Amino acid sequence: MNDCKTWSVSLVALALAACSSADPGSDPTDTTSEPEIESPARSEQGPGADASSAGDSPSHEGRSRGEQGPVTAAFSAADSTAENPPIPDLPDDATRVIGEAEARQVAEEVANLFRPIAASAYGATIEFDPDDWDGTIGRARSSVHAGRIWRITPAGTIFNPYLTRDVMRLLVCHELGHFFGGFPFKPENTPGATVADAGTFLASEGSADYFATKECAWRVWAGDPNNPAFRAVVPRAGREKCDNAWHDQARRDVCYRTLVTALDVLRWIAYPMDSDIHGPRIETPSTEVALVTKTAHPDGQCRLDTMVAGAVCDKPNDLSKIPGLVPSPVTGQYGDHSVAAEQDAAPYACHDGPGARPLCWFKANMPGYVPAACTLPEGGVCAEDGSGYWVCDPIQDRVFTPCSLGCYYDSESQIADCVT
Ligand SMILES: [Zn+2]
């Protein structure tokens, strides 16, 4: 590690959001909305039942989360006409719980879609930490290193009864979003960082979620014959958004699949809480309005809103350019929030309507600023009572993330995190 200078580390983890929020009390599991749809039926599968996961370690065997009830096929009747043949059942990719061998395979497949552009445009190599899939810090994190190594480090905590192939795809898309997503950036990128070190700055959590559905999901699922199956289960509010955004049925089908998977990702994040009952819903978007852009994980509803927005935004990135990666005129630093960075990134996002980044985390037209003089360790610090942890934030000085199961500090990585 000593010959590989790490200048920024992201406490990524889609997963941290299970118990992370800048706003105490806004934990995604705290909402009280009714379930929107029945969760897709998960096949019963005992350990080792799937041949493709036979090589998994015992702790990461594919596990069944049990039957969750029948799929609500709200639209199947209308679609089963002469012009529209019956919709197929949801594919295994959306229903079967996977173990480590399959998770690694899926991760490589998704990364392979972006490796060529990472290499040609940035001289960067996207890699997965080969050894740390047993880790306990968060669920996955992204980091960038000298030598232009863009590394994703999944942890053993990704393996829960909601990890399907599709959920794994979207979580890798999120991690890739930290590399490609750009403005607004994570605050951890700023101290002493140079673009020359790694070719990018880690994007904020909101940017990573937006990228996951705006840039990555359709590349992952384009042309997949299973996509039409999701017409039957996408919530009506989501279907309407997709239909309004896209005229091509194939793209609409990808959009449906993206939204269904986003809902599953929220269930995966919330585990072991049951978000089927108290989870975020597409038709109940957050009403929160952030006073300043949040760079850490927003709450679950806000994250769902962001992923929905990305799925229906028609302003694609130029993947050979990191949106907003220009020096701040205020600080001289890349990655700092500035009007110049926002303007540079403007062509690559929707600014009005359903595809716009939601107000619950994104504050448009913020002036440039000088980062606050926060003195906490870069990896954060647990609160004295263990109820959460603090990290520095260049806008809000410091942000508290509550932990429902307590906080711990990993001395090796020097990162404070929630017990999961
Ligand atoms: Zn992240």
Boltz pocket constraint, residues with backbone or C-beta under 6 A from the ligand:
constraints:
  - pocket:
      binder: B
      contacts: [[A, 11], [A, 12], [A, 13], [A, 14], [A, 140], [A, 174], [A, 175], [A, 178], [A, 204], [A, 205], [A, 208]]
      max_distance: 6.0
